[in-house]
Amino acid sequence: MFFPLLLGITLITFIVMRLAPGSPVDEIGMSPGVDTRARMRLYAAYGLDRPLHEQYLSWLRRVVTLDFGNSFRDGRRVSSKIFERFPATVFLNLAALALIFSLAIPIGIISAVKHDTLLDRALTALVFLGYSVPAFALALVLMYIFGVRLGWVPVSGMTSVEFEFLSPLGRVADVIRHMILPVLTLGITGLAFISRYMRSTMLEVIRADYIRSARARGIPGRRIILGHGLRNALIPVVTMVGLLIPSLIGGSVVFETIFSWPGMGRLAYSSIMSRDYPVIMGIGVIMALLTLIGNLLADIGYAAVDPRIRYRK
């Protein structure tokens, strides 16, 4: 199903972009008084005068050979533009995933173990507060408090102006300082989702008969929770990884634009605004691949947390 899904995603993206108002010819700065024949020549040069199915099949034949074409905006190769931004987006999302799971799993476990106590209610309230605030509003609030008012961290970009003059260790520290706000924003939006799911699954596990039997045998509570309960509670959580990755990748378009992070999300936004079809389609393919690979890794992860699952040829 991997390749049919990828094909379907590219087809839907292609149709939606072509049906959207405007065209690349309208976005290149031509005044309304320009001769109609000049506009038609541009349409022909871009291949936009052909039927939609011919345009899609032509694009698909090029993509099979890993040729995404050239940008309508500046004539550069789409693959070059994307892979300049690719590491920044992957780096940002991996850091956000690490933050989410390093916080969400302990919060879920503590809430389940301390079920219906003041601590559980406080954690639940904080988590739902972060979940209920719109992501873009949260980003602006964090920028204002920690970047503008307190001045602790930068509010935009990936590096400082003096980055080239810093030592290797100073460059690493500079990038980390610029990552704090976007990673924190991405992490908070995904934290509630995973922690609440972890709490509910852990509650089911600790009420199971085999957990009661382990307690009756005098096994320490920490060992029961971490050694017996956690692994079984993680099985449904692995499923959520497949749902979380697409939301993080999709959210990159918003967060990278807000924080001026030089990744694929920001490039996608500027390309959509300028109707740069080749770049939009190229980014769509890469993001679809990342999403499908994330789902595939989630399926493979089942075997790591559940010994009953084995994949056979």
ROPASE-747409 format. One line per 4 residues: number of its first residue (from 1); their letters; for each residue x, y, z of C-alpha. Coordinates in nm, 2 decimals, decimal comma. Example, Ala and Ser with C-alpha at 12.3 -4.5 7.8 and 13.67 -1.06 7.14 Angstrom:
1 = as = 1,23 -0,45 0,78 ~ 1,37 -0,11 0,71 .
END
This chain:
1 = mffp = 0,00 0,00 0,00 ~ 0,30 0,23 0,03 ~ 0,33 0,33 -0,33 ~ -0,04 0,35 -0,41 .
5 = lllg = -0,09 0,58 -0,11 ~ 0,20 0,80 -0,22 ~ 0,06 0,82 -0,57 ~ -0,28 0,91 -0,43 .
9 = itli = -0,13 1,19 -0,22 ~ 0,05 1,34 -0,51 ~ -0,26 1,33 -0,73 ~ -0,47 1,51 -0,47 .
13 = tfiv = -0,20 1,77 -0,41 ~ -0,17 1,83 -0,79 ~ -0,54 1,87 -0,84 ~ -0,59 2,10 -0,54 .
17 = mrla = -0,31 2,33 -0,64 ~ -0,43 2,35 -1,00 ~ -0,79 2,43 -0,88 ~ -0,68 2,70 -0,64 .
21 = pgsp = -0,73 3,06 -0,76 ~ -0,43 3,22 -0,93 ~ -0,14 3,09 -1,14 ~ 0,24 3,14 -1,16 .
25 = vdei = 0,18 3,38 -1,44 ~ -0,03 3,60 -1,21 ~ 0,25 3,60 -0,95 ~ 0,55 3,71 -1,15 .
29 = gmsp = 0,48 4,07 -1,12 ~ 0,32 4,13 -1,46 ~ 0,09 4,43 -1,48 ~ -0,27 4,40 -1,60 .
33 = gvdt = -0,18 4,59 -1,92 ~ 0,07 4,33 -2,05 ~ -0,02 4,18 -2,38 ~ -0,24 3,87 -2,37 .
37 = rarm = -0,01 3,69 -2,61 ~ 0,28 3,73 -2,37 ~ 0,08 3,57 -2,10 ~ -0,01 3,28 -2,33 .
41 = rlya = 0,35 3,23 -2,42 ~ 0,43 3,20 -2,05 ~ 0,15 2,95 -2,00 ~ 0,29 2,75 -2,28 .
45 = aygl = 0,65 2,77 -2,15 ~ 0,53 2,64 -1,81 ~ 0,32 2,37 -1,97 ~ 0,00 2,51 -1,81 .
49 = drpl = -0,18 2,52 -2,14 ~ -0,21 2,14 -2,16 ~ -0,50 1,93 -2,00 ~ -0,45 1,85 -1,63 .
53 = heqy = -0,40 1,48 -1,68 ~ -0,13 1,54 -1,93 ~ 0,05 1,78 -1,69 ~ 0,03 1,53 -1,41 .
57 = lswl = 0,15 1,24 -1,62 ~ 0,44 1,45 -1,75 ~ 0,53 1,55 -1,39 ~ 0,50 1,19 -1,28 .
61 = rrvv = 0,74 1,06 -1,55 ~ 1,00 1,31 -1,44 ~ 0,96 1,22 -1,07 ~ 1,02 0,86 -1,14 .
65 = tldf = 1,36 0,96 -1,25 ~ 1,40 1,18 -0,94 ~ 1,36 1,50 -1,14 ~ 1,13 1,75 -0,98 .
69 = gnsf = 1,19 2,01 -1,25 ~ 1,28 2,37 -1,21 ~ 1,12 2,64 -0,99 ~ 0,89 2,88 -1,17 .
73 = rdgr = 1,01 3,15 -0,94 ~ 1,39 3,16 -0,99 ~ 1,46 2,87 -1,23 ~ 1,66 2,67 -0,98 .
77 = rvss = 1,63 2,30 -0,96 ~ 1,36 2,20 -0,72 ~ 1,56 1,92 -0,57 ~ 1,84 2,16 -0,48 .
81 = kife = 1,60 2,40 -0,31 ~ 1,43 2,13 -0,11 ~ 1,74 1,95 0,01 ~ 1,89 2,28 0,12 .
85 = rfpa = 1,60 2,30 0,37 ~ 1,55 1,93 0,44 ~ 1,80 1,89 0,72 ~ 1,65 2,18 0,92 .
89 = tvfl = 1,30 2,04 0,91 ~ 1,41 1,68 1,00 ~ 1,63 1,82 1,28 ~ 1,35 2,03 1,42 .
93 = nlaa = 1,09 1,74 1,41 ~ 1,33 1,49 1,56 ~ 1,41 1,72 1,85 ~ 1,03 1,78 1,90 .
97 = lali = 0,97 1,40 1,90 ~ 1,24 1,35 2,16 ~ 1,09 1,62 2,38 ~ 0,74 1,48 2,35 .
101 = fsla = 0,83 1,13 2,44 ~ 1,08 1,22 2,71 ~ 0,80 1,42 2,89 ~ 0,47 1,25 2,78 .
105 = ipig = 0,56 0,90 2,89 ~ 0,67 0,99 3,25 ~ 0,37 1,23 3,28 ~ 0,13 0,95 3,17 .
109 = iisa = 0,28 0,70 3,40 ~ 0,27 0,93 3,70 ~ -0,09 1,03 3,63 ~ -0,19 0,67 3,61 .
113 = vkhd = -0,01 0,56 3,92 ~ -0,14 0,86 4,12 ~ -0,48 0,83 3,97 ~ -0,75 1,06 4,10 .
117 = tlld = -0,50 1,24 4,33 ~ -0,42 1,61 4,34 ~ -0,11 1,55 4,14 ~ -0,30 1,37 3,87 .
121 = ralt = -0,56 1,65 3,84 ~ -0,29 1,91 3,83 ~ -0,10 1,73 3,55 ~ -0,42 1,68 3,36 .
125 = alvf = -0,51 2,05 3,39 ~ -0,17 2,16 3,27 ~ -0,17 1,92 2,98 ~ -0,52 2,01 2,86 .
129 = lgys = -0,43 2,38 2,90 ~ -0,15 2,33 2,66 ~ -0,36 2,12 2,43 ~ -0,65 2,37 2,42 .
133 = vpaf = -0,44 2,68 2,33 ~ -0,41 2,72 1,95 ~ -0,06 2,63 1,83 ~ 0,00 2,97 1,65 .
137 = alal = -0,12 3,16 1,96 ~ 0,11 2,95 2,19 ~ 0,40 3,03 1,96 ~ 0,33 3,40 1,97 .
141 = vlmy = 0,29 3,40 2,35 ~ 0,62 3,21 2,40 ~ 0,80 3,45 2,16 ~ 0,67 3,75 2,35 .
145 = ifgv = 0,75 3,62 2,70 ~ 1,08 3,45 2,65 ~ 1,21 3,63 2,35 ~ 1,08 3,99 2,36 .
149 = rlgw = 1,02 4,06 2,73 ~ 1,28 3,84 2,90 ~ 1,53 3,82 2,61 ~ 1,64 3,47 2,70 .
153 = vpvs = 1,63 3,31 2,36 ~ 1,61 3,43 1,99 ~ 1,27 3,45 1,83 ~ 1,35 3,38 1,47 .
157 = gmts = 1,60 3,21 1,24 ~ 1,83 2,92 1,29 ~ 2,15 3,10 1,35 ~ 2,27 3,44 1,47 .
161 = vefe = 2,43 3,71 1,25 ~ 2,78 3,64 1,40 ~ 2,74 3,26 1,35 ~ 3,04 3,24 1,11 .
165 = flsp = 3,27 3,39 1,36 ~ 3,18 3,16 1,65 ~ 3,38 2,85 1,76 ~ 3,25 2,51 1,67 .
169 = lgrv = 3,11 2,47 2,02 ~ 2,96 2,82 2,01 ~ 2,79 2,74 1,68 ~ 2,62 2,43 1,83 .
173 = advi = 2,51 2,64 2,13 ~ 2,38 2,91 1,90 ~ 2,17 2,66 1,70 ~ 2,03 2,51 2,02 .
177 = rhmi = 1,93 2,85 2,15 ~ 1,74 2,92 1,83 ~ 1,57 2,58 1,85 ~ 1,43 2,62 2,20 .
181 = lpvl = 1,11 2,81 2,11 ~ 1,01 2,62 1,79 ~ 1,08 2,28 1,96 ~ 0,90 2,38 2,27 .
185 = tlgi = 0,59 2,49 2,07 ~ 0,59 2,17 1,87 ~ 0,64 1,96 2,18 ~ 0,36 2,12 2,38 .
189 = tgla = 0,11 2,06 2,10 ~ 0,20 1,69 2,08 ~ 0,26 1,64 2,45 ~ -0,10 1,63 2,56 .
193 = fisr = -0,20 1,39 2,29 ~ 0,06 1,13 2,39 ~ 0,05 1,18 2,77 ~ -0,33 1,14 2,79 .
197 = ymrs = -0,31 0,82 2,58 ~ -0,03 0,69 2,79 ~ -0,23 0,76 3,10 ~ -0,53 0,57 2,98 .
201 = tmle = -0,34 0,27 2,86 ~ -0,13 0,25 3,18 ~ -0,45 0,26 3,39 ~ -0,58 -0,04 3,20 .
205 = vira = -0,25 -0,23 3,24 ~ -0,21 -0,17 3,62 ~ -0,56 -0,30 3,68 ~ -0,48 -0,62 3,49 .
209 = dyir = -0,48 -0,95 3,68 ~ -0,11 -1,02 3,61 ~ -0,02 -0,69 3,78 ~ -0,22 -0,78 4,08 .
213 = sara = -0,05 -1,12 4,09 ~ 0,29 -0,95 4,07 ~ 0,20 -0,73 4,37 ~ 0,07 -1,03 4,56 .
217 = rgip = 0,42 -1,19 4,52 ~ 0,58 -0,89 4,68 ~ 0,75 -0,75 4,37 ~ 0,84 -0,38 4,43 .
221 = grri = 0,60 -0,13 4,28 ~ 0,86 0,05 4,07 ~ 0,97 -0,28 3,91 ~ 0,61 -0,38 3,84 .
225 = ilgh = 0,53 -0,05 3,67 ~ 0,86 -0,01 3,47 ~ 0,94 -0,38 3,41 ~ 0,59 -0,53 3,36 .
229 = glrn = 0,34 -0,26 3,29 ~ 0,53 -0,01 3,08 ~ 0,61 -0,24 2,79 ~ 0,25 -0,34 2,75 .
233 = alip = 0,12 0,01 2,79 ~ 0,36 0,13 2,51 ~ 0,19 -0,10 2,25 ~ -0,11 0,12 2,18 .
237 = vvtm = 0,11 0,43 2,22 ~ 0,33 0,32 1,93 ~ 0,02 0,34 1,71 ~ 0,00 0,71 1,80 .
241 = vgll = 0,34 0,77 1,66 ~ 0,20 0,71 1,31 ~ -0,06 0,98 1,38 ~ 0,18 1,23 1,55 .
245 = ipsl = 0,44 1,24 1,28 ~ 0,20 1,38 1,01 ~ 0,08 1,64 1,24 ~ 0,43 1,75 1,33 .
249 = iggs = 0,53 1,76 0,96 ~ 0,22 1,95 0,87 ~ 0,26 2,19 1,16 ~ 0,61 2,27 1,04 .
253 = vvfe = 0,46 2,49 0,77 ~ 0,30 2,71 1,04 ~ 0,58 2,70 1,29 ~ 0,87 2,75 1,05 .
257 = tifs = 0,69 3,05 0,90 ~ 0,63 3,20 1,25 ~ 0,98 3,14 1,37 ~ 1,15 3,21 1,03 .
261 = wpgm = 1,30 2,86 1,05 ~ 1,48 2,78 0,72 ~ 1,31 2,45 0,66 ~ 1,08 2,29 0,41 .
265 = grla = 0,77 2,42 0,58 ~ 0,87 2,78 0,53 ~ 0,97 2,70 0,17 ~ 0,63 2,54 0,12 .
269 = yssi = 0,45 2,85 0,24 ~ 0,64 3,09 0,02 ~ 0,59 2,85 -0,28 ~ 0,21 2,83 -0,22 .
273 = msrd = 0,19 3,21 -0,20 ~ 0,37 3,24 -0,54 ~ 0,20 2,94 -0,70 ~ 0,54 2,77 -0,76 .
277 = ypvi = 0,39 2,44 -0,86 ~ 0,71 2,23 -0,91 ~ 0,84 2,33 -0,56 ~ 0,50 2,26 -0,40 .
281 = mgig = 0,47 1,92 -0,56 ~ 0,83 1,83 -0,47 ~ 0,78 1,92 -0,11 ~ 0,45 1,73 -0,11 .
285 = vima = 0,63 1,42 -0,23 ~ 0,90 1,45 0,04 ~ 0,65 1,52 0,32 ~ 0,43 1,23 0,21 .
289 = lltl = 0,74 1,00 0,21 ~ 0,83 1,11 0,56 ~ 0,48 1,05 0,68 ~ 0,45 0,70 0,52 .
293 = ignl = 0,80 0,61 0,65 ~ 0,69 0,72 1,00 ~ 0,39 0,50 0,98 ~ 0,61 0,21 0,86 .
297 = ladi = 0,85 0,26 1,15 ~ 0,55 0,26 1,39 ~ 0,44 -0,08 1,25 ~ 0,79 -0,21 1,29 .
301 = gyaa = 0,80 -0,07 1,64 ~ 0,52 -0,32 1,74 ~ 0,77 -0,60 1,72 ~ 1,01 -0,42 1,96 .
305 = vdpr = 0,75 -0,36 2,24 ~ 0,53 -0,67 2,18 ~ 0,71 -1,01 2,16 ~ 0,40 -1,18 2,04 .
309 = iryr = 0,42 -0,99 1,71 ~ 0,66 -1,12 1,45 ~ 0,68 -1,03 1,08 ~ 0,73 -1,31 0,84 .
313 = k = 0,82 -1,31 0,48 .
END
